[in-house]
């Protein structure tokens, strides 16, 4: 079972909660915030394997006639072809690695695809006694899309196991990729006007993808902003974590929240597993 932890904005405590839940219920932790993965700081994993994530990008050969059909058909404007000066230019930060340019080229073997590494996938364990898995995607600096890397991670998930998927913040393509793999989605929200606004945006995405959902209120300050949202949208509240300076201080020291809020995390975990129907030993 895949449980995705998402948030509409950064700084809501998504990774804090994701690592805390993985620690509490002995779930595999999958860090899919590839642009800025930091779950390892709270789980202290032993990395045993690191592989490159490669995508295919086009390159022209000496058979190219510079007709420009590939550039005209590219939906993402990733190619520019100038016939007069015989220029074939790839803007690889725009390339979506779809292979359409190769398919539409009228000259056989005028375009070939070559591999390009966009990042790494590191894996290992973070609980040596129970052999609990840790996986993280790490996007190379300068790369604009982590989706191919996330898709590779997803292809190796074991659905029979319990996996906590720590998503990137926001509601862009990487978040869509994570939600797509989820059997249940947890909204990590903070009870502020900005937090509510962005939470509503990602919630609309979850609804559109027809995923069951629950809410954890982090940094709870006693107001009703997210409780009102929960009632209005009929989203069950799994639990609350109080606004507490000591949590932030210990977070800066890479101390897992499960060690600080064990009672609250246990309560949240019980509610989460009850909603999902997952049983673990």
Wavefront OBJ file of the C-alpha trace (Angstrom):
o trace
v 0.000 0.000 0.000
v 1.260 3.454 -0.933
v 0.397 6.384 1.345
v 1.356 9.783 -0.085
v 2.040 12.772 2.157
v 1.335 16.015 0.276
v 1.073 19.692 1.103
v 0.025 22.724 -0.854
v 3.057 24.746 0.217
v 6.527 24.247 1.584
v 7.218 24.462 5.292
v 4.050 22.772 6.532
v 5.995 19.895 8.080
v 5.343 17.350 5.337
v 8.722 15.617 5.642
v 8.591 15.911 9.429
v 5.299 14.012 9.430
v 6.304 11.547 6.680
v 9.494 10.472 8.454
v 7.675 10.405 11.790
v 4.979 8.102 10.421
v 7.508 5.824 8.721
v 9.443 5.603 11.984
v 6.311 4.924 14.046
v 4.649 2.239 11.906
v 7.811 0.673 10.424
v 6.868 1.654 6.887
v 9.250 1.983 3.961
v 10.142 5.637 3.477
v 10.269 6.837 -0.135
v 11.560 10.395 -0.546
v 10.006 11.654 -3.790
v 10.831 15.311 -3.200
v 13.736 14.832 -5.594
v 14.504 18.521 -5.943
v 15.266 18.797 -2.236
v 15.264 15.387 -0.513
v 15.972 15.701 3.194
v 14.222 12.741 4.804
v 17.594 11.073 5.312
v 18.460 13.627 8.011
v 15.692 12.252 10.254
v 16.026 8.529 9.544
v 19.817 8.190 9.229
v 19.677 5.446 6.578
v 22.484 3.127 5.551
v 22.700 3.576 1.767
v 23.768 0.402 0.000
v 22.854 1.123 -3.619
v 22.914 4.149 -5.913
v 21.837 4.057 -9.557
v 21.643 6.676 -12.283
v 18.284 7.716 -13.667
v 18.690 8.182 -17.396
v 16.412 9.667 -20.044
v 16.728 9.664 -23.809
v 17.318 12.913 -25.692
v 17.568 13.458 -29.480
v 20.738 14.141 -31.417
v 20.965 14.600 -35.181
v 23.355 12.647 -37.400
v 25.052 13.415 -40.720
v 21.905 12.145 -42.445
v 19.879 15.091 -41.167
v 18.526 17.339 -43.945
v 17.521 20.132 -41.542
v 13.960 20.083 -42.851
v 12.597 21.223 -39.486
v 9.684 18.778 -39.263
v 10.872 17.531 -35.862
v 10.958 21.069 -34.453
v 7.534 21.927 -35.872
v 5.960 18.835 -34.328
v 7.560 19.209 -30.892
v 4.813 20.330 -28.497
v 7.323 21.648 -25.977
v 9.475 23.786 -28.313
v 12.519 21.796 -27.275
v 14.007 21.801 -30.785
v 15.071 24.534 -33.171
v 16.253 23.713 -36.693
v 17.672 26.308 -39.100
v 18.013 24.915 -42.607
v 20.151 27.713 -44.093
v 22.884 27.470 -41.481
v 22.382 23.748 -40.848
v 21.754 24.180 -37.145
v 20.022 21.541 -35.003
v 19.576 22.831 -31.465
v 18.108 20.972 -28.500
v 16.905 22.865 -25.420
v 17.130 19.836 -23.199
v 15.515 21.536 -20.209
v 12.321 21.653 -22.291
v 12.607 18.125 -23.700
v 10.043 15.648 -22.351
v 11.886 12.607 -23.756
v 8.812 11.443 -25.671
v 10.616 10.334 -28.840
v 8.156 12.056 -31.181
v 10.959 13.778 -33.098
v 12.417 10.396 -34.041
v 9.010 9.105 -35.122
v 8.122 12.044 -37.382
v 11.542 12.420 -39.020
v 11.165 11.530 -42.740
v 14.802 10.403 -43.062
v 15.745 7.107 -41.462
v 18.448 7.395 -38.794
v 18.703 11.185 -39.207
v 17.922 11.526 -35.486
v 19.195 9.158 -32.842
v 18.478 9.098 -29.129
v 21.266 9.217 -26.585
v 21.053 8.719 -22.836
v 21.413 11.512 -20.324
v 21.562 11.188 -16.545
v 19.183 13.490 -14.666
v 19.878 12.257 -11.171
v 20.297 9.301 -8.861
v 18.117 6.924 -6.899
v 19.666 5.922 -3.590
v 18.367 3.021 -1.533
v 19.149 1.206 1.681
v 17.623 0.662 5.115
v 16.893 2.971 8.030
v 15.859 0.399 10.627
v 18.515 -2.304 10.838
v 16.577 -4.427 13.332
v 13.446 -4.640 11.177
v 15.126 -4.128 7.795
v 12.862 -1.212 6.778
v 13.621 0.239 3.361
v 14.713 3.775 2.553
v 14.645 5.181 -0.992
v 15.343 8.697 -2.204
v 15.410 10.405 -5.567
v 18.067 13.079 -6.036
v 17.650 15.352 -9.057
v 20.797 16.849 -10.558
v 21.249 20.581 -10.070
v 19.965 22.404 -13.140
v 17.491 19.711 -14.187
v 13.951 21.033 -14.436
v 11.761 17.922 -14.215
v 11.941 15.129 -11.670
v 9.015 13.197 -13.176
v 11.111 10.590 -15.106
v 13.072 9.926 -11.929
v 9.863 9.555 -9.893
v 8.393 7.209 -12.478
v 11.455 4.986 -12.157
v 11.069 4.928 -8.368
v 7.370 4.072 -8.707
v 8.105 1.146 -11.011
v 10.070 -0.536 -8.199
v 7.602 -0.015 -5.346
v 6.322 -3.204 -3.706
v 2.577 -2.682 -3.355
v 2.240 -5.500 -0.820
v 4.406 -3.507 1.583
v 3.525 -0.265 3.362
v 5.246 2.664 1.648
v 5.204 6.270 2.822
v 5.674 8.511 -0.233
v 7.054 11.925 0.723
v 5.989 14.272 -2.080
v 7.369 17.600 -3.193
v 5.276 20.586 -2.038
v 2.793 22.313 -4.329
v 0.551 20.840 -7.003
v 2.758 20.601 -10.109
v 3.668 17.532 -12.207
v 5.908 15.835 -9.582
v 3.033 15.958 -7.087
v 0.639 14.537 -9.689
v 3.088 11.668 -10.240
v 3.174 10.858 -6.516
v -0.613 11.076 -6.043
v -1.082 8.834 -9.066
v 0.812 6.057 -7.256
v -1.050 6.533 -3.961
v -3.725 4.297 -2.486
v -4.377 6.945 0.176
v -3.363 10.606 0.407
v -2.548 12.479 3.609
v -2.788 16.265 3.524
v -0.204 17.912 5.764
v -1.672 21.311 6.607
v -0.814 24.295 8.740
v -3.672 26.407 10.132
v -2.757 29.740 8.519
v -4.511 31.650 5.698
v -1.657 30.860 3.283
v -1.578 27.245 4.441
v -5.314 26.847 3.905
v -5.244 28.507 0.478
v -2.545 26.198 -0.884
v -4.005 23.155 0.848
v -7.296 23.741 -0.972
v -5.441 23.794 -4.305
v -3.757 20.413 -3.775
v -6.996 19.018 -2.324
v -8.787 19.835 -5.593
v -6.090 17.841 -7.363
v -6.595 14.873 -5.027
v -10.358 15.037 -5.617
v -9.900 15.178 -9.387
v -7.752 12.042 -9.188
v -10.393 10.356 -7.009
v -8.113 9.382 -4.136
v -9.236 8.740 -0.535
v -7.813 11.421 1.723
v -7.210 12.427 5.327
v -5.764 15.499 7.055
v -3.053 16.029 9.661
v -3.015 19.486 11.220
v 0.548 20.502 12.015
v 1.610 23.525 14.078
v -1.875 23.601 15.617
v -2.482 26.919 17.369
v -6.046 26.454 18.580
v -7.830 28.112 15.643
v -10.569 26.523 13.531
v -9.262 27.225 10.003
v -8.495 23.629 9.087
v -11.262 22.165 11.246
v -13.739 24.241 9.228
v -12.103 23.022 6.011
v -12.388 19.437 7.251
v -16.111 19.782 7.935
v -16.816 21.649 4.705
v -15.002 19.132 2.506
v -15.779 16.055 4.614
v -12.088 15.243 5.076
v -11.352 13.218 8.244
v -8.762 14.666 10.619
v -6.189 12.024 11.503
v -4.725 14.072 14.324
v -2.952 17.273 15.309
v 0.607 18.237 16.182
v 0.856 21.347 18.400
v 2.729 24.513 17.534
v 5.751 24.024 19.763
v 9.098 25.769 19.615
v 10.876 22.709 20.998
v 9.792 20.699 17.944
v 11.412 23.251 15.637
v 14.562 23.328 17.766
v 14.886 19.550 17.674
v 14.036 19.501 13.951
v 17.118 21.673 13.394
v 19.123 18.940 15.140
v 17.655 16.220 12.872
v 15.704 14.584 15.712
v 12.710 12.626 14.431
v 9.377 14.007 15.598
v 8.307 10.478 16.589
v 10.787 10.719 19.444
v 9.218 13.998 20.619
v 5.526 13.432 19.948
v 5.273 9.659 20.271
v 1.756 9.743 21.742
v 0.406 12.013 18.993
v 2.166 10.098 16.200
v 0.857 6.794 17.531
v -2.689 8.191 17.610
v -2.338 9.542 14.047
v -0.879 6.244 12.856
v -3.755 4.256 14.369
v -6.317 6.513 12.679
v -4.466 6.313 9.379
v -4.237 2.527 9.390
v -7.890 2.254 10.412
v -8.951 4.394 7.449
v -6.754 2.528 4.979
v -7.559 -0.908 6.373
v -3.884 -1.855 6.354
v -2.638 -4.283 9.019
v 0.997 -4.542 9.986
v 3.010 -6.471 12.532
l 1 2 3 4 5 6 7 8 9 10 11 12 13 14 15 16 17 18 19 20 21 22 23 24 25 26 27 28 29 30 31 32 33 34 35 36 37 38 39 40 41 42 43 44 45 46 47 48 49 50 51 52 53 54 55 56 57 58 59 60 61 62 63 64 65 66 67 68 69 70 71 72 73 74 75 76 77 78 79 80 81 82 83 84 85 86 87 88 89 90 91 92 93 94 95 96 97 98 99 100 101 102 103 104 105 106 107 108 109 110 111 112 113 114 115 116 117 118 119 120 121 122 123 124 125 126 127 128 129 130 131 132 133 134 135 136 137 138 139 140 141 142 143 144 145 146 147 148 149 150 151 152 153 154 155 156 157 158 159 160 161 162 163 164 165 166 167 168 169 170 171 172 173 174 175 176 177 178 179 180 181 182 183 184 185 186 187 188 189 190 191 192 193 194 195 196 197 198 199 200 201 202 203 204 205 206 207 208 209 210 211 212 213 214 215 216 217 218 219 220 221 222 223 224 225 226 227 228 229 230 231 232 233 234 235 236 237 238 239 240 241 242 243 244 245 246 247 248 249 250 251 252 253 254 255 256 257 258 259 260 261 262 263 264 265 266 267 268 269 270 271 272 273 274 275 276 277 278 279 280 281
